[in-house]
Amino acid sequence: MISPIKYIHLLFGICLLLLGFQSVKAQQSSFDLDINGYVKELGQISTNNAFSDIRYDNILHHRLETEWDLSTHFEFRADLRSRLLNGYTVNNTPGLEQFYENDANYFDLSWVWFATDQSLMHSNIDRLHLSYINGPWEIHAGRQRINWGRTYVWNPNDLFNNYAFLDFDYEERPGVDALSLQYNWSYASSIEVGYRLGDSWEESIVSGIIRTNWENYDIQFTAGHYLDKTTLGTGWAGYIGDAGFKGEISYFHPEDQFFEDTGHFTATTGFDYMLSNGLYLQGELLYNGGYNSKGRPLSTLVRPPSADNLFIAKTGFFLNGSYQLHPLVSGNLGFMGSFDRSIFITIPQVSISVTDDIDLLLLSQLLKGSVFKNATDAANLFYFRLKWSY
């Protein structure tokens, strides 16, 4: 007997085949192909407070992005991410090859080209989807990004594609194997339903979102099944005076304990404001109701979190200021921490536009507090990144 989950997967495959079949039969005799991407050189120095233990890592990163206009209503996208790693982490991390071989999604689209004691090269297809767009209707099938977040750092409404803020080198954010359907009845109002494939009901996500506008506020409501929980949520984005005001709230309740008092809220709210001198200020607060103390701090900070457990503490705060020092140079200083745990992270950075297609980034992540003392011997991270886009 075929399980209901397998029936859903079969339906997903049929939808994908039908979309592809219709696109092939389209009367348009040719299609447009757009190719772009970049090459990045990222160097990282990790050291202790005394600078007596210095470690170096290097990543050479290439990204290829392709977008195919198959016909009037059909588009296909495929993006490939490849990275060559060497340095301290490769030399001193057992099982690193298996980590990069494993794809967190339903389909395994990650592989390692080679792995030695000195270097490792891997690739991952993080976008691979067919889209049908016709007036107010949009259908996307395949590996895609379903972004429901409103706030800057933490996103309890972002059920499908949450991301780790400190993973700054992955600007595109991970994709998810899913089917999404959206209907837009105005520029600010829409309804969207998404289904993330999983091997079981407890590994799947089925949820919907309604977006609308009220009194100059963009408001959204979410509801659905999130892994082993039922979830309800809301989010907003608007202004209080000249200051931007955003927020998200989600409630998660275990489905196997539906009539017990076992649910929790996760919420975040943030403000942003531009001063008359051009200084841009941001602030954000987090209440992380699903906090689990069993996670390892460093890996939790740099890997995509679950929507119901967004941080390594019960509470969090983020403060940030950015300023355009020169038409080609911008500076940024951020602080991340917690009210209930000894966590304080300083994030200074400078971005320089060298040419129209070459950018230089200098960034540090300085991890302070007792939480990190037993987690790492090198809590001061310094990055140098050169990026060429084409």
PLY file of the C-alpha trace (Angstrom):
ply
format ascii 1.0
element vertex 390
property float x
property float y
property float z
element edge 389
property int vertex1
property int vertex2
end_header
0.00 0.00 0.00
1.34 3.42 -1.00
1.47 5.93 1.83
-0.24 9.35 1.54
3.21 10.97 1.49
4.15 8.94 -1.61
0.91 10.02 -3.30
1.86 13.65 -2.68
5.33 13.04 -4.12
3.74 11.42 -7.17
1.50 14.46 -7.60
4.55 16.71 -7.32
6.28 14.78 -10.10
3.21 14.86 -12.33
2.93 18.64 -11.92
6.58 19.03 -12.85
6.17 16.84 -15.94
3.01 18.63 -17.05
4.67 22.02 -16.73
7.63 20.82 -18.76
5.39 19.20 -21.39
3.39 22.37 -21.85
6.53 24.46 -22.16
7.92 22.18 -24.87
4.66 22.47 -26.81
4.72 26.25 -26.61
4.57 27.93 -29.99
7.63 30.04 -29.29
10.36 28.55 -31.49
13.31 29.78 -29.46
14.12 30.60 -25.86
16.27 33.17 -24.10
19.09 32.09 -21.82
20.58 34.43 -19.23
23.89 33.37 -17.67
25.68 35.14 -14.84
27.57 34.38 -11.68
30.72 35.22 -9.78
34.09 34.00 -8.50
35.04 34.72 -4.87
38.29 34.34 -3.00
37.63 34.16 0.76
40.43 34.03 3.29
39.79 33.48 7.00
42.14 33.93 9.95
41.01 32.52 13.31
42.90 33.30 16.49
42.62 33.39 20.26
42.62 36.60 22.29
46.39 36.49 22.79
47.01 35.94 19.04
49.27 33.03 20.01
47.26 30.45 18.04
46.62 31.53 14.45
44.72 29.36 11.97
44.11 29.98 8.28
41.32 28.76 6.00
40.73 29.54 2.35
37.72 29.08 0.08
37.72 29.61 -3.69
34.06 29.86 -4.67
32.39 29.85 -8.09
28.66 30.34 -8.67
26.91 29.80 -11.99
23.35 31.09 -12.39
21.21 30.28 -15.44
17.70 31.43 -16.23
15.83 30.08 -19.24
12.78 31.84 -20.72
11.17 28.81 -22.35
8.00 30.52 -23.56
5.62 33.33 -22.69
4.65 31.76 -19.37
7.39 29.25 -18.57
10.80 29.80 -17.01
13.47 27.39 -15.83
16.28 28.17 -13.40
19.37 26.15 -12.50
22.21 27.43 -10.27
25.41 25.60 -9.37
27.57 26.43 -6.35
31.14 25.03 -6.28
33.80 25.61 -3.61
37.42 24.57 -3.14
38.39 24.51 0.56
41.80 24.19 2.15
43.47 25.12 5.41
43.03 24.37 9.09
39.40 23.20 8.99
40.04 20.68 6.20
43.17 19.40 7.95
41.57 18.99 11.37
37.91 18.03 10.84
37.17 14.29 10.58
34.09 13.50 8.53
34.12 16.77 6.59
33.71 14.94 3.28
30.54 13.23 4.51
29.19 16.57 5.75
29.45 18.11 2.27
28.25 14.93 0.54
24.96 14.99 2.45
22.25 17.21 1.01
19.79 18.51 3.60
16.98 18.48 1.02
14.78 15.66 -0.25
16.84 15.19 -3.43
20.58 14.70 -3.16
22.10 17.36 -5.42
25.42 17.71 -3.56
28.66 15.90 -4.25
32.37 16.02 -3.41
34.79 16.01 -6.35
37.78 15.09 -4.22
38.87 15.21 -0.58
42.40 14.96 0.81
44.06 15.92 4.07
44.85 19.33 2.57
41.86 20.27 0.40
38.27 19.46 -0.52
36.15 20.45 -3.49
32.38 20.11 -3.55
29.42 21.30 -5.62
25.76 21.81 -4.87
22.79 22.64 -7.09
20.85 25.02 -4.86
18.31 26.24 -7.45
16.60 23.92 -9.91
12.98 24.75 -10.61
10.42 25.21 -13.34
8.07 28.19 -13.09
4.72 28.97 -14.66
3.73 32.65 -14.50
0.48 33.82 -16.04
-1.05 37.09 -14.86
-1.82 36.79 -11.14
-0.84 33.09 -11.01
2.59 31.70 -10.18
3.56 28.02 -9.85
7.10 26.93 -8.97
8.19 23.27 -8.82
11.66 22.15 -7.78
14.49 23.48 -5.66
13.64 27.10 -4.91
13.62 29.76 -2.22
10.29 30.43 -0.47
10.92 33.58 1.54
8.28 34.60 4.09
10.52 36.58 6.43
10.01 40.25 7.33
12.72 41.07 9.86
16.45 41.30 9.25
18.22 38.72 11.44
15.67 36.21 12.81
12.54 35.02 10.97
9.96 32.87 12.82
7.57 33.25 9.84
10.15 31.89 7.39
9.09 28.24 7.61
10.74 26.95 4.43
14.06 28.77 4.06
15.41 30.08 7.33
19.06 31.10 7.20
22.00 31.74 9.48
22.73 35.47 9.66
26.44 34.94 10.42
26.89 32.88 7.24
27.53 36.11 5.35
29.22 34.41 2.38
25.98 32.74 1.23
24.02 35.76 0.02
21.56 33.73 -2.06
20.53 31.55 0.93
19.77 27.81 0.63
16.96 26.45 -1.52
14.34 23.84 -0.65
12.74 21.04 -2.69
9.16 22.21 -2.85
6.03 23.01 -4.80
4.58 26.50 -4.37
1.43 28.11 -5.72
0.72 31.84 -5.49
-2.18 34.06 -6.55
-1.76 37.87 -6.50
-4.95 39.93 -6.54
-3.20 43.30 -6.08
0.30 44.73 -5.81
0.38 44.10 -2.03
-2.15 41.29 -1.57
-1.65 37.61 -2.33
-2.16 34.08 -1.12
0.56 31.43 -1.34
0.69 27.74 -0.46
3.90 25.73 -0.23
4.78 22.07 0.25
8.30 20.93 1.14
9.03 17.32 0.30
10.04 14.97 3.10
10.44 11.23 3.61
7.60 11.32 6.14
4.89 13.66 7.39
7.17 14.67 10.28
9.86 15.77 7.80
7.49 17.73 5.54
6.20 21.29 5.62
2.77 22.26 4.30
1.80 25.85 4.96
0.04 28.86 3.56
0.41 32.62 3.81
-1.97 35.51 3.13
-0.47 38.95 2.51
-2.39 42.22 2.50
-1.98 45.94 3.18
-3.78 47.91 5.89
-3.16 51.53 6.87
0.21 51.56 5.04
1.29 48.36 6.81
2.12 45.17 4.92
0.59 42.39 7.02
0.80 38.63 6.64
-0.78 35.59 8.29
0.68 32.08 8.18
-0.77 28.69 9.11
0.10 25.08 8.47
2.09 22.00 9.35
5.77 22.47 10.25
7.66 19.16 10.65
6.03 17.61 13.75
4.17 20.78 14.78
1.15 22.85 13.87
1.96 26.53 13.45
0.13 29.86 13.30
1.83 33.18 12.74
1.68 36.78 11.68
4.12 39.42 10.48
4.13 43.09 9.56
6.21 45.86 8.02
5.42 49.56 8.18
6.46 52.84 9.78
6.14 54.66 13.07
6.87 58.21 12.02
10.03 58.03 9.93
11.26 54.81 11.54
10.69 51.44 9.93
8.86 48.96 12.15
8.79 45.22 11.40
7.97 42.07 13.29
7.08 38.38 13.18
5.32 36.08 15.64
4.80 32.33 15.27
3.21 29.76 17.55
4.32 26.12 17.35
2.46 23.22 18.95
3.50 19.52 18.83
0.89 17.56 16.91
1.28 14.42 19.02
0.50 16.48 22.15
-2.16 18.66 20.61
-4.39 18.91 23.69
-1.54 19.47 26.13
0.09 22.73 27.15
3.32 22.10 25.21
3.35 24.83 22.57
5.55 27.92 22.47
5.87 31.31 20.80
8.85 32.63 18.90
8.80 36.34 18.08
11.02 39.09 16.77
10.60 42.82 16.21
12.88 45.40 14.68
13.31 49.09 13.91
15.41 50.93 11.35
16.02 54.65 10.90
18.08 56.87 8.61
19.62 59.93 10.29
19.97 63.22 8.42
23.74 62.70 8.13
23.25 59.40 6.26
23.89 57.05 9.20
21.53 54.07 8.93
20.59 52.43 12.25
18.96 49.05 12.89
17.83 47.23 16.01
16.13 43.89 16.55
14.88 41.85 19.52
14.18 38.12 19.69
12.21 35.88 22.02
13.20 32.32 21.14
10.51 30.18 22.78
11.82 26.94 21.27
15.37 27.33 22.58
17.18 24.01 23.03
20.38 24.12 25.09
21.69 20.86 23.63
22.94 22.42 20.39
26.60 23.25 19.83
26.97 27.07 19.77
29.28 27.49 16.78
27.55 25.07 14.41
24.13 26.44 15.40
25.21 29.99 14.56
26.46 29.25 11.03
23.93 26.65 9.87
20.30 27.32 8.89
18.18 27.14 12.06
14.67 25.79 12.38
11.90 28.39 12.46
10.94 27.38 16.01
14.49 27.59 17.42
16.37 30.50 15.89
19.25 31.20 18.27
21.62 29.75 20.87
19.71 31.46 23.69
16.18 32.19 24.87
16.55 35.87 23.98
18.57 37.82 21.47
19.31 41.35 20.37
20.99 42.89 17.34
22.21 46.47 16.86
23.74 47.75 13.66
24.94 50.99 12.12
26.07 51.53 8.54
27.44 54.58 6.78
28.50 55.42 3.23
32.04 56.67 3.83
32.63 57.33 0.14
30.61 56.64 -3.03
32.67 53.45 -3.36
33.23 52.63 0.33
30.74 51.71 3.05
31.31 50.86 6.69
29.22 48.74 9.03
29.33 47.88 12.74
26.99 45.29 14.25
26.49 43.78 17.70
24.65 40.55 18.48
24.00 39.19 21.96
21.56 37.79 24.50
19.92 38.92 27.73
19.88 35.46 29.33
23.24 33.96 28.25
26.78 35.33 28.15
26.97 35.99 24.41
28.35 39.06 22.68
29.40 39.13 19.03
30.95 42.19 17.38
30.74 42.39 13.58
32.70 45.25 11.95
33.01 45.35 8.17
34.13 47.55 5.28
32.93 47.08 1.69
34.84 48.60 -1.23
33.70 48.74 -4.86
37.01 48.32 -6.70
35.48 48.33 -10.20
32.00 47.86 -11.66
32.32 44.08 -11.26
34.94 43.63 -8.51
34.17 44.11 -4.80
36.36 43.82 -1.72
35.00 42.93 1.72
36.86 43.11 5.03
34.86 41.63 7.91
35.38 40.33 11.44
33.28 38.26 13.83
34.56 38.57 17.39
32.88 36.04 19.68
32.94 36.93 23.38
31.26 35.48 26.46
31.35 32.30 28.50
29.23 30.41 25.94
32.16 30.40 23.52
34.96 29.65 25.99
34.48 25.89 25.83
33.28 25.89 22.23
36.41 27.15 20.47
40.02 28.12 21.09
39.93 30.68 18.27
36.96 32.98 18.83
38.25 35.92 16.78
37.52 35.55 13.06
38.91 37.87 10.37
37.82 37.62 6.73
39.14 38.97 3.44
36.95 38.49 0.37
37.48 39.52 -3.24
34.50 39.01 -5.56
34.35 39.24 -9.36
30.85 39.18 -10.85
30.00 38.46 -14.47
0 1
1 2
2 3
3 4
4 5
5 6
6 7
7 8
8 9
9 10
10 11
11 12
12 13
13 14
14 15
15 16
16 17
17 18
18 19
19 20
20 21
21 22
22 23
23 24
24 25
25 26
26 27
27 28
28 29
29 30
30 31
31 32
32 33
33 34
34 35
35 36
36 37
37 38
38 39
39 40
40 41
41 42
42 43
43 44
44 45
45 46
46 47
47 48
48 49
49 50
50 51
51 52
52 53
53 54
54 55
55 56
56 57
57 58
58 59
59 60
60 61
61 62
62 63
63 64
64 65
65 66
66 67
67 68
68 69
69 70
70 71
71 72
72 73
73 74
74 75
75 76
76 77
77 78
78 79
79 80
80 81
81 82
82 83
83 84
84 85
85 86
86 87
87 88
88 89
89 90
90 91
91 92
92 93
93 94
94 95
95 96
96 97
97 98
98 99
99 100
100 101
101 102
102 103
103 104
104 105
105 106
106 107
107 108
108 109
109 110
110 111
111 112
112 113
113 114
114 115
115 116
116 117
117 118
118 119
119 120
120 121
121 122
122 123
123 124
124 125
125 126
126 127
127 128
128 129
129 130
130 131
131 132
132 133
133 134
134 135
135 136
136 137
137 138
138 139
139 140
140 141
141 142
142 143
143 144
144 145
145 146
146 147
147 148
148 149
149 150
150 151
151 152
152 153
153 154
154 155
155 156
156 157
157 158
158 159
159 160
160 161
161 162
162 163
163 164
164 165
165 166
166 167
167 168
168 169
169 170
170 171
171 172
172 173
173 174
174 175
175 176
176 177
177 178
178 179
179 180
180 181
181 182
182 183
183 184
184 185
185 186
186 187
187 188
188 189
189 190
190 191
191 192
192 193
193 194
194 195
195 196
196 197
197 198
198 199
199 200
200 201
201 202
202 203
203 204
204 205
205 206
206 207
207 208
208 209
209 210
210 211
211 212
212 213
213 214
214 215
215 216
216 217
217 218
218 219
219 220
220 221
221 222
222 223
223 224
224 225
225 226
226 227
227 228
228 229
229 230
230 231
231 232
232 233
233 234
234 235
235 236
236 237
237 238
238 239
239 240
240 241
241 242
242 243
243 244
244 245
245 246
246 247
247 248
248 249
249 250
250 251
251 252
252 253
253 254
254 255
255 256
256 257
257 258
258 259
259 260
260 261
261 262
262 263
263 264
264 265
265 266
266 267
267 268
268 269
269 270
270 271
271 272
272 273
273 274
274 275
275 276
276 277
277 278
278 279
279 280
280 281
281 282
282 283
283 284
284 285
285 286
286 287
287 288
288 289
289 290
290 291
291 292
292 293
293 294
294 295
295 296
296 297
297 298
298 299
299 300
300 301
301 302
302 303
303 304
304 305
305 306
306 307
307 308
308 309
309 310
310 311
311 312
312 313
313 314
314 315
315 316
316 317
317 318
318 319
319 320
320 321
321 322
322 323
323 324
324 325
325 326
326 327
327 328
328 329
329 330
330 331
331 332
332 333
333 334
334 335
335 336
336 337
337 338
338 339
339 340
340 341
341 342
342 343
343 344
344 345
345 346
346 347
347 348
348 349
349 350
350 351
351 352
352 353
353 354
354 355
355 356
356 357
357 358
358 359
359 360
360 361
361 362
362 363
363 364
364 365
365 366
366 367
367 368
368 369
369 370
370 371
371 372
372 373
373 374
374 375
375 376
376 377
377 378
378 379
379 380
380 381
381 382
382 383
383 384
384 385
385 386
386 387
387 388
388 389
